[in-house]
Amino acid sequence: MNEISSPPFVIGVAGGSGSGKSTVSQQVLASFGADVVSVVVQDDYYRDQSDLTPEVRRRQNYDHPNAFDWPLLVRHVRALCNGETIEMPVYDFTIDNRSDKTIPLEPAPVIVIEGLFALYDADLRDMMSLRIFVDTASDVRFIRRMQRDIAERGRSVESIVAQYLETVRPMHKQFIEPTKRHADVILPHGANGPAVDVITTKIASVTGSYSGPDRRGP
């Protein structure tokens, strides 16, 4: 277990699907290392759906806040803040359900919460020291989402387009975009290099940690 001598610096990284949230989180992790940064991925906190058939699972709205197991996510973040190791669930998007595996995640001086709704829940926001919204054009986000879902989740173009029109786009406008008002920092054009440099500089100043070599944004 990592030794936590003071309350961790908790960062929320929110934004639409394909906005570049993971890129920001991974660049922060790469700059400081796993001993300094622990990343909690909200995508792994979709509700367990073992009681539903595969057909019913496929039809669920995964872009609505109710799709997530909020009590477990909040409990795990609080545990990390208290210096406890958690067993982070692993979600398998090919079966639309949690897998039977978990990932041990140790506490660290910096905790990053990354997800569509990272800034949605008041209990999570209250634990955050820095709230970030990654703002990326909708056409860019759609292209990235399509490429990812085909390559990593075995989806067809037709199913991706249908889901985008039925749930992704309207849920973004209704639930995700409004959380921008909770952000301390808005990153325009996604995970751009200069903006990430500002964030890592802030983390270094707060934690006294060394920031790694310069990153080159897209």
C-alpha positions as CSV (number, residue, x, y, z in Angstrom):
1,M,0.0,0.0,0.0
2,N,1.2,3.5,-0.8
3,E,1.8,5.7,2.2
4,I,-0.5,8.7,2.2
5,S,0.7,11.4,4.6
6,S,-1.9,14.0,3.7
7,P,-5.3,14.0,1.9
8,P,-4.9,13.2,-1.7
9,F,-5.3,15.7,-4.6
10,V,-8.4,14.4,-6.3
11,I,-9.0,15.3,-9.9
12,G,-12.2,14.8,-11.9
13,V,-11.9,14.5,-15.7
14,A,-15.2,14.6,-17.5
15,G,-16.3,15.1,-21.1
16,G,-18.3,13.5,-23.9
17,S,-17.6,10.1,-25.4
18,G,-14.4,10.4,-27.5
19,S,-13.5,13.8,-26.1
20,G,-10.0,12.8,-24.9
21,K,-10.6,12.1,-21.2
22,S,-8.5,9.0,-21.2
23,T,-5.6,10.8,-23.0
24,V,-5.6,13.5,-20.3
25,S,-5.6,10.9,-17.5
26,Q,-2.9,8.8,-19.2
27,Q,-0.7,11.8,-19.7
28,V,-1.0,12.7,-16.1
29,L,-0.2,9.1,-15.1
30,A,2.8,9.0,-17.5
31,S,4.1,12.3,-16.1
32,F,4.2,11.2,-12.4
33,G,3.9,7.4,-12.4
34,A,1.7,4.9,-10.6
35,D,3.3,5.6,-7.2
36,V,1.9,9.2,-7.4
37,V,-1.3,8.8,-9.5
38,S,-4.1,6.3,-9.2
39,V,-6.8,6.4,-12.0
40,V,-10.4,5.4,-11.3
41,V,-12.1,4.7,-14.6
42,Q,-15.9,5.3,-14.4
43,D,-16.5,3.1,-17.4
44,D,-15.8,0.1,-15.1
45,Y,-18.5,1.1,-12.8
46,Y,-21.5,0.3,-15.0
47,R,-24.1,-1.6,-13.0
48,D,-23.8,-5.4,-12.9
49,Q,-26.4,-6.8,-15.3
50,S,-26.0,-10.5,-14.7
51,D,-29.8,-10.7,-14.1
52,L,-30.5,-9.6,-17.7
53,T,-30.2,-11.6,-20.9
54,P,-27.6,-10.5,-23.5
55,E,-30.4,-9.1,-25.7
56,V,-31.8,-7.0,-23.0
57,R,-28.3,-5.8,-21.9
58,R,-27.6,-4.6,-25.5
59,R,-30.7,-2.4,-25.5
60,Q,-29.9,-0.6,-22.2
61,N,-29.1,3.2,-22.3
62,Y,-25.4,3.3,-21.3
63,D,-25.3,7.1,-21.7
64,H,-27.7,7.8,-18.9
65,P,-26.4,8.5,-15.3
66,N,-28.6,5.6,-14.0
67,A,-26.5,3.1,-15.9
68,F,-23.7,3.5,-13.3
69,D,-23.2,2.0,-9.8
70,W,-22.9,5.3,-8.0
71,P,-22.8,3.9,-4.4
72,L,-19.9,1.6,-5.3
73,L,-18.0,4.3,-7.1
74,V,-18.4,6.9,-4.3
75,R,-17.4,4.2,-1.7
76,H,-14.3,3.3,-3.6
77,V,-13.1,6.9,-4.0
78,R,-13.7,7.5,-0.3
79,A,-11.7,4.4,0.5
80,L,-8.8,5.6,-1.7
81,C,-8.9,9.0,0.0
82,N,-8.7,7.2,3.4
83,G,-5.6,5.3,2.3
84,E,-7.3,2.0,1.5
85,T,-6.7,-0.3,-1.5
86,I,-9.8,-1.1,-3.5
87,E,-10.7,-3.9,-5.9
88,M,-11.8,-1.9,-9.0
89,P,-14.4,-3.8,-11.1
90,V,-13.6,-4.6,-14.8
91,Y,-16.4,-4.0,-17.3
92,D,-16.5,-6.2,-20.4
93,F,-18.1,-4.2,-23.2
94,T,-18.2,-7.2,-25.5
95,I,-20.8,-8.8,-23.2
96,D,-22.3,-5.6,-21.8
97,N,-21.6,-6.7,-18.3
98,R,-19.0,-6.8,-15.5
99,S,-16.4,-9.5,-15.9
100,D,-15.5,-11.7,-12.9
101,K,-12.2,-9.9,-12.6
102,T,-11.2,-7.0,-10.5
103,I,-8.1,-4.8,-10.5
104,P,-6.4,-3.9,-7.2
105,L,-5.9,-0.1,-7.0
106,E,-3.8,1.4,-4.3
107,P,-4.2,4.9,-2.8
108,A,-1.9,7.6,-4.1
109,P,-1.1,11.3,-3.5
110,V,-3.1,12.0,-6.7
111,I,-6.4,10.3,-7.6
112,V,-7.9,10.9,-11.0
113,I,-11.6,10.1,-11.6
114,E,-12.2,9.8,-15.3
115,G,-15.6,9.4,-17.0
116,L,-18.5,10.8,-18.8
117,F,-20.2,11.8,-15.6
118,A,-17.1,12.5,-13.4
119,L,-18.6,15.9,-12.5
120,Y,-22.2,14.8,-12.3
121,D,-22.5,13.5,-8.7
122,A,-22.3,16.0,-5.9
123,D,-20.7,13.5,-3.5
124,L,-17.8,12.9,-6.0
125,R,-17.4,16.6,-6.7
126,D,-17.1,17.4,-3.0
127,M,-14.1,15.2,-2.8
128,M,-12.3,16.8,-5.8
129,S,-9.6,19.4,-5.6
130,L,-9.6,20.1,-9.3
131,R,-12.5,19.6,-11.8
132,I,-11.7,19.3,-15.5
133,F,-14.1,19.2,-18.5
134,V,-12.5,18.1,-21.8
135,D,-14.4,19.9,-24.5
136,T,-14.2,18.5,-28.0
137,A,-16.2,19.1,-31.2
138,S,-19.1,16.6,-31.7
139,D,-17.9,15.4,-35.1
140,V,-14.5,14.6,-33.7
141,R,-15.9,12.7,-30.7
142,F,-18.2,10.7,-33.0
143,I,-15.4,9.6,-35.3
144,R,-13.2,8.6,-32.3
145,R,-16.1,6.7,-30.7
146,M,-16.8,4.8,-33.9
147,Q,-13.1,3.8,-34.4
148,R,-12.9,2.7,-30.8
149,D,-16.1,0.7,-30.8
150,I,-15.2,-1.1,-34.0
151,A,-11.6,-1.9,-32.9
152,E,-12.1,-2.7,-29.2
153,R,-15.8,-3.6,-28.7
154,G,-16.6,-5.6,-31.9
155,R,-19.5,-3.2,-32.9
156,S,-20.9,-2.7,-36.4
157,V,-21.0,0.8,-38.0
158,E,-24.8,0.5,-38.1
159,S,-25.2,-0.2,-34.4
160,I,-22.8,2.6,-33.5
161,V,-24.7,5.2,-35.6
162,A,-28.0,4.0,-34.2
163,Q,-26.8,4.2,-30.6
164,Y,-25.3,7.7,-31.2
165,L,-28.6,9.0,-32.6
166,E,-30.8,7.3,-30.0
167,T,-28.9,7.8,-26.8
168,V,-25.3,9.2,-27.0
169,R,-26.2,12.6,-28.6
170,P,-29.3,13.4,-26.6
171,M,-27.8,12.2,-23.3
172,H,-24.8,14.3,-23.9
173,K,-26.9,17.4,-24.3
174,Q,-29.2,16.6,-21.4
175,F,-26.7,15.3,-18.8
176,I,-23.0,15.6,-19.8
177,E,-22.7,19.1,-21.3
178,P,-24.4,20.7,-18.3
179,T,-21.7,19.4,-16.0
180,K,-19.3,21.8,-17.7
181,R,-20.6,24.5,-15.3
182,H,-19.0,22.6,-12.4
183,A,-15.5,22.6,-14.0
184,D,-12.6,24.6,-12.7
185,V,-10.8,24.1,-16.0
186,I,-12.2,23.5,-19.5
187,L,-9.8,22.0,-22.0
188,P,-10.8,23.2,-25.5
189,H,-10.0,21.0,-28.5
190,G,-9.5,18.0,-26.3
191,A,-6.3,16.9,-24.7
192,N,-4.1,19.6,-26.1
193,G,-0.5,19.7,-24.9
194,P,-0.3,23.1,-23.4
195,A,-3.4,22.6,-21.3
196,V,-2.2,19.3,-20.0
197,D,1.2,20.9,-19.1
198,V,-0.7,23.5,-17.0
199,I,-2.5,20.7,-15.2
200,T,0.7,18.7,-14.5
201,T,2.5,21.8,-13.3
202,K,-0.4,22.4,-10.8
203,I,-0.1,18.8,-9.6
204,A,3.6,19.1,-9.2
205,S,3.3,22.3,-7.2
206,V,0.7,20.7,-4.9
207,T,2.3,17.4,-4.4
208,G,6.0,18.3,-4.7
209,S,6.3,15.5,-7.3
210,Y,8.6,15.7,-10.3
211,S,6.8,16.1,-13.6
212,G,8.1,14.0,-16.4
213,P,9.4,15.1,-19.8
214,D,7.3,17.4,-22.0
215,R,4.3,15.8,-23.7
216,R,3.4,16.6,-27.2
217,G,-0.3,17.0,-27.7
218,P,-2.2,16.0,-30.8
